[in-house]
């Protein structure tokens, strides 16, 4: 892998793309340290001192590279863009005119991308307004309550920051290396690692004896290696469905009679199910914390939703939250796959092109066969995602240590984006180093 990166820097075009990507990431890092004018940057830091909010706000902080916790102009990060992309994918299925636009090829994709940008700005404006107006008077601003001008400046600062990150991601996709939005998310996670390690040391290792420190380090390293191994397997695992194409006469030649495969990825939905499930579990917890509700019933609900209580508390009812989390991951794995892969459409295309799965009749039986295989492998992928997400939670609960914030979902995203980016660099190197009949 290192040799491939070195070779990439030797190629002028790829070197320019890599340097452009690094420059844009540097700009993002600078912006992540610029606070929103008038906002109390210690607001979310104080909330993190509460155990019930550590997992929820800490997860958002790691996804934003610490910008959310520090309340910088990039506090919203690219989450509005991710949400708007998902909304547009759902709308293209529910609204026939949007589905027709999507089928128009490159022009249709550009229109959908344009609509996605509009929705992104609207969501960013809505989220920043809710934060600035809803938390005004709760210590969110330095002056409480803040004036109208201060609130407006904060809203537009966070909205502009999110829009700028969206623009940066698109520029990286066009002129850099890898999927820009994924690269930005990867960089946010990596940039939060030094602070996570420092927090672990300050709270749990500083002043302890050597035996404790070694044991703690071994546990963390073992968890990280195990999660990386499972993540790599999930990203690469697939089920190939063989396809035979019947021969047909075109003029005086016979075409077809070839063999191909339909690659069905075990983890078709990627990390989306885990992100959705974590968001749904974290949102009520954050709202309860912000509203400062201390009723007994709400405390129980917060403990059930808080992953830090699932395997650490003596109350078995809290473990019920883990079952809810697993159900949500499996549900979203099936739901997202049903959106991105349509067995009926694939079967129709195969039948139109003269292809068929050996032993299965074309048409409806092929669609049913693909759907049956897909249901099996989706379940396997969803279980793998649950294992990756739950390992650090179980370890932290059993050994009564702080949750490993850089494991689970974060590592799954890192592994997936790194593999995807390296594969793109490799393909570009192959194209530029290929010597065939054109070079003769």
C-alpha positions in Angstrom: 0.0 0.0 0.0 2.8 2.4 0.9 4.6 1.7 -2.4 1.4 2.4 -4.3 1.1 5.8 -2.6 4.7 6.5 -3.4 4.1 5.6 -7.1 1.0 7.8 -7.1 3.1 10.9 -6.2 5.4 10.1 -9.1 2.6 10.6 -11.6 2.0 14.3 -12.2 -1.8 14.2 -12.6 -2.4 12.0 -9.5 0.1 14.1 -7.5 -1.9 17.2 -8.3 -5.1 15.5 -7.2 -3.5 14.3 -3.9 -2.0 17.7 -3.1 -5.4 19.4 -3.9 -7.2 17.0 -1.6 -4.6 17.6 1.2 -4.9 21.4 0.8 -8.7 21.3 1.0 -8.5 19.2 4.2 -6.1 21.7 5.6 -8.6 24.4 5.0 -11.3 22.4 6.8 -9.0 21.9 9.8 -8.4 25.7 10.0 -12.1 26.4 9.8 -12.8 23.8 12.6 -10.9 26.0 15.0 -12.8 29.2 14.2 -15.6 29.6 16.8 -19.1 30.9 15.9 -19.3 34.6 16.9 -20.9 35.1 20.3 -21.3 31.4 21.2 -20.1 29.9 24.4 -17.6 27.3 23.3 -17.8 25.5 26.6 -21.5 24.8 26.3 -21.2 21.2 25.0 -18.0 20.5 26.9 -20.0 20.9 30.1 -22.7 18.6 28.8 -20.1 16.0 28.1 -19.3 15.9 31.9 -22.7 14.3 32.4 -22.4 10.5 31.8 -25.8 10.2 30.2 -24.8 12.6 27.4 -21.3 11.4 26.8 -22.1 8.8 24.3 -24.6 10.9 22.4 -22.8 14.2 22.2 -19.4 12.4 22.0 -20.6 10.5 18.9 -21.6 13.8 17.2 -18.3 15.3 18.2 -16.3 12.5 16.6 -18.4 12.7 13.4 -17.7 16.4 13.1 -14.0 16.2 14.1 -14.6 18.0 17.4 -16.3 21.0 15.6 -19.6 20.3 17.3 -18.1 20.2 20.8 -16.0 23.3 20.1 -18.9 25.1 18.4 -16.9 26.2 15.4 -18.3 27.5 12.2 -18.2 23.8 10.9 -20.2 22.6 13.9 -22.9 21.0 11.7 -20.3 19.4 9.5 -21.6 17.5 6.5 -24.5 15.9 8.3 -27.1 18.1 6.6 -25.7 17.0 3.2 -25.9 13.3 4.2 -29.4 13.7 5.4 -30.5 15.6 2.3 -28.9 12.9 0.1 -30.9 10.2 1.8 -34.1 12.3 1.6 -33.6 12.8 -2.1 -33.1 9.1 -2.6 -36.3 8.3 -0.9 -38.2 11.0 -2.8 -37.0 9.7 -6.2 -38.8 6.5 -5.3 -41.9 8.1 -3.9 -42.3 10.9 -6.6 -42.5 9.6 -10.2 -41.3 13.0 -11.8 -38.1 12.8 -9.8 -37.6 9.2 -10.8 -37.9 10.2 -14.4 -35.3 13.0 -13.9 -32.9 10.5 -12.4 -33.2 8.3 -15.4 -32.2 11.1 -17.8 -28.5 10.2 -17.4 -25.8 12.8 -16.6 -28.3 15.7 -16.9 -30.7 14.0 -14.6 -28.0 13.4 -12.0 -26.9 17.0 -12.2 -30.5 18.2 -11.5 -30.8 15.8 -8.5 -27.5 17.0 -7.2 -28.7 20.6 -7.5 -31.9 19.8 -5.6 -29.8 18.0 -3.0 -27.8 21.2 -2.4 -30.9 23.2 -1.9 -32.2 20.7 0.6 -28.8 20.7 2.4 -28.9 24.5 2.9 -32.5 24.3 4.1 -31.7 21.6 6.6 -28.6 23.4 7.8 -30.6 26.6 8.3 -33.3 24.7 10.2 -30.8 22.9 12.5 -28.7 26.0 13.2 -31.9 28.0 13.9 -33.1 25.3 16.3 -29.8 25.3 18.2 -29.5 29.1 18.3 -33.1 29.9 19.2 -33.9 26.8 21.3 -30.8 27.0 23.5 -30.8 30.8 23.9 -31.0 31.4 27.6 -29.4 28.0 28.5 -25.8 29.2 28.3 -25.4 28.6 24.5 -24.4 32.2 24.0 -21.9 34.2 26.0 -24.6 36.8 26.7 -27.8 35.3 28.0 -30.3 35.9 26.6 -28.6 36.9 23.3 -29.8 39.6 21.1 -31.5 39.1 17.7 -28.3 40.2 15.8 -26.2 37.7 17.7 -28.6 34.9 17.0 -28.8 35.7 13.3 -25.0 35.8 13.0 -24.7 32.4 14.7 -27.4 30.9 12.4 -25.8 32.1 9.2 -22.3 31.2 10.4 -23.2 27.6 11.0 -25.3 27.4 7.8 -22.5 28.9 5.7 -20.0 26.5 7.3 -22.1 23.4 6.4 -22.6 24.7 2.8 -18.8 25.3 2.5 -18.1 21.8 3.6 -20.6 20.5 1.0 -18.8 22.6 -1.7 -15.4 21.3 -0.5 -16.6 17.7 -0.7 -17.8 18.2 -4.3 -14.6 19.9 -5.3 -12.5 17.0 -3.9 -14.7 14.5 -5.9 -14.1 16.5 -9.1 -10.5 17.6 -8.7 -9.1 15.4 -6.0 -9.0 11.7 -5.0 -11.9 9.7 -3.6 -15.5 10.5 -2.8 -15.2 14.1 -1.4 -18.0 13.8 1.2 -16.6 10.4 2.5 -13.0 11.9 2.6 -14.3 14.9 4.7 -16.0 12.5 7.1 -12.9 10.3 7.3 -10.7 13.4 8.0 -13.1 14.5 10.8 -12.9 11.2 12.5 -9.1 11.0 12.2 -8.6 14.5 13.5 -10.5 13.7 16.7 -8.3 10.7 17.5 -5.4 12.6 19.3 -7.9 14.2 21.6 -9.6 10.9 22.3 -6.3 9.3 23.2 -5.4 12.2 25.5 -8.8 12.0 27.2 -8.3 8.3 27.8 -4.9 9.0 29.3 -6.0 11.9 31.5 -9.1 10.2 32.9 -8.0 6.5 33.2 -4.2 6.1 32.9 -2.6 9.1 34.5 -1.2 8.1 37.9 -2.0 4.4 37.5 0.5 1.6 37.9 2.3 0.1 34.9 0.3 -3.2 35.1 -3.0 -1.3 34.7 -1.7 0.8 31.9 -0.5 -2.2 30.0 -3.7 -4.2 30.5 -5.8 -1.2 29.4 -3.6 -0.7 26.3 -3.8 -4.3 25.3 -7.6 -4.3 25.5 -7.9 -1.2 23.3 -5.4 -2.5 20.7 -7.1 -5.9 20.6 -10.5 -4.2 20.1 -9.2 -2.0 17.4 -7.5 -4.9 15.5 -10.6 -7.1 15.8 -12.9 -4.3 14.5 -10.6 -3.5 11.6 -10.4 -7.2 10.6 -14.2 -7.6 10.7 -14.7 -4.3 8.8 -12.3 -5.3 6.0 -14.2 -8.6 5.7 -17.5 -6.8 5.6 -16.3 -4.4 2.9 -14.9 -7.0 0.6 -17.3 -9.9 1.1 -19.7 -10.6 -1.7 -21.8 -13.3 -3.3 -21.3 -13.7 -7.1 -24.4 -14.9 -9.0 -23.3 -16.5 -12.3 -25.1 -15.2 -15.4 -25.1 -17.0 -18.8 -25.8 -15.0 -22.0 -27.4 -16.9 -24.9 -25.8 -16.6 -28.3 -27.6 -14.7 -31.0 -26.9 -13.9 -34.7 -26.0 -10.4 -35.7 -25.4 -10.3 -39.4 -22.9 -13.1 -40.2 -21.5 -13.2 -36.7 -22.6 -14.9 -33.5 -22.6 -12.7 -30.4 -23.3 -13.5 -26.8 -22.8 -17.0 -25.4 -20.7 -15.4 -22.6 -20.5 -15.8 -18.8 -20.7 -13.0 -16.3 -21.6 -12.5 -12.6 -23.9 -10.3 -10.6 -21.8 -9.2 -7.5 -24.0 -8.9 -4.4 -22.1 -7.3 -1.6 -22.7 -8.8 1.9 -22.7 -5.3 3.3 -24.7 -3.6 0.6 -25.8 -0.7 2.8 -22.3 0.1 4.1 -22.2 2.0 7.4 -25.6 3.8 6.8 -27.6 1.4 9.1 -25.3 2.0 12.0 -25.3 5.8 11.5 -29.1 5.9 11.3 -29.5 3.7 14.3 -27.0 5.7 16.4 -28.7 9.0 15.4 -32.1 7.7 16.4 -30.9 6.5 19.7 -28.8 9.6 20.4 -31.4 12.3 19.5 -33.9 11.7 22.4 -31.0 11.4 24.8 -29.6 14.8 23.7 -33.1 16.4 23.9 -33.6 15.1 27.4 -30.2 16.4 28.4 -30.8 19.8 27.0 -34.2 20.2 28.5 -32.7 19.1 31.9 -35.6 16.8 32.7 -34.9 14.9 36.0 -38.1 12.9 36.2 -37.7 9.3 37.2 -39.4 7.9 34.1 -37.3 10.1 31.8 -34.1 9.0 33.7 -35.0 5.4 33.0 -35.6 6.2 29.3 -32.3 8.0 29.1 -30.5 5.1 30.7 -32.1 2.7 28.2 -31.1 4.8 25.2 -27.6 5.4 26.6 -25.2 2.7 25.4 -23.0 3.3 28.3 -25.6 1.8 30.6 -26.3 -1.4 28.7 -23.6 -3.6 30.0 -22.4 -1.5 33.0 -25.5 -1.2 35.1 -27.0 -3.7 37.6 -30.5 -3.1 36.2 -31.3 -5.6 33.4 -34.0 -3.3 31.9 -31.3 -1.0 30.6 -30.0 -3.8 28.3 -33.3 -3.6 26.4 -31.8 -0.5 24.7 -29.2 -2.8 23.1 -32.0 -5.0 21.6 -33.6 -1.8 20.2 -30.3 -0.8 18.7 -29.7 -4.2 17.0 -33.3 -4.2 15.6 -32.7 -0.7 14.1 -29.4 -1.7 12.5 -31.0 -4.8 10.9 -34.1 -2.8 9.8 -32.1 -0.1 8.1 -29.8 -2.6 6.5 -32.9 -4.2 4.7 -34.5 -0.8 4.1 -31.5 0.9 2.5 -30.7 -2.1 0.4 -34.2 -2.2 -0.9 -33.8 1.4 -2.1 -30.4 0.9 -3.8 -30.9 -2.5 -5.3 -34.0 -3.6 -7.2 -34.0 -7.4 -8.0 -37.1 -7.0 -10.3 -35.3 -4.4 -12.4 -32.1 -6.5 -12.6 -34.0 -9.5 -13.7 -35.8 -7.5 -16.4 -32.5 -6.2 -17.7 -31.1 -9.6 -17.8 -34.1 -11.0 -19.7 -33.9 -8.1 -22.2 -30.2 -8.7 -22.9 -30.6 -12.4 -23.2 -29.0 -13.3 -19.9 -30.2 -15.9 -17.4 -29.0 -17.4 -14.1 -28.3 -21.1 -14.7 -31.1 -23.3 -13.4 -33.5 -20.4 -12.9 -36.1 -19.2 -15.5 -35.8 -15.6 -16.7 -38.2 -13.0 -15.4 -40.1 -13.3 -12.1 -38.3 -16.5 -11.0 -35.0 -14.8 -11.4 -36.2 -11.8 -9.4 -37.5 -14.1 -6.6 -34.1 -15.9 -6.7 -32.1 -12.7 -6.4 -34.4 -11.4 -3.7 -34.0 -14.7 -1.7 -30.2 -14.6 -1.9 -30.2 -10.9 -1.1 -32.2 -11.4 2.1 -29.7 -14.0 3.3 -26.6 -12.0 2.8 -28.2 -8.7 4.1 -28.8 -10.5 7.4 -25.2 -11.7 7.5 -24.0 -8.1 6.8 -26.3 -6.6 9.4 -25.1 -9.0 12.0 -21.5 -8.1 11.2 -22.4 -4.4 11.6 -24.0 -5.1 15.0 -20.8 -7.0 16.1 -18.6 -4.1 15.0 -20.7 -1.5 16.7 -21.3 -3.5 20.0 -17.7 -4.8 20.6 -16.4 -1.5 22.1 -19.7 -1.0 24.0 -19.5 -4.4 25.6 -15.8 -4.0 26.4 -16.4 -0.7 28.1 -19.2 -2.1 30.1 -17.6 -5.3 31.2 -14.3 -3.7 32.2 -15.9 -0.5 33.4 -13.8 1.7 31.2 -14.6 4.8 29.1 -16.3 4.0 25.8 -13.8 3.6 23.1 -15.0 6.5 20.9 -12.6 5.8 18.1 -13.9 2.2 17.6 -17.1 0.8 16.2 -18.9 3.0 13.8 -15.9 5.4 13.4 -13.4 2.6 12.5 -16.0 1.1 10.1 -16.2 4.4 8.2 -12.4 4.8 8.2 -11.8 1.3 6.8 -14.5 1.7 4.1 -13.3 5.1 2.9 -9.6 4.2 3.0 -10.2 1.0 0.9 -12.4 2.9 -1.5 -9.8 5.7 -2.0 -6.9 3.3 -2.4 -8.8 1.3 -5.0 -9.4 4.5 -6.9 -5.8 5.5 -6.8 -4.8 2.0 -7.9 -7.2 2.1 -10.8 -5.8 5.5 -12.0 -2.2 4.0 -11.7 -3.2 1.0 -13.8 -4.7 3.3 -16.5 -1.6 5.4 -16.7 0.9 2.5 -16.6 -1.0 0.3 -19.1 1.1 -0.5 -22.1 -1.0 -2.2 -24.8 -1.5 -2.0 -28.6 -2.2 1.8 -28.4 1.4 2.4 -27.3 2.9 0.4 -30.1 
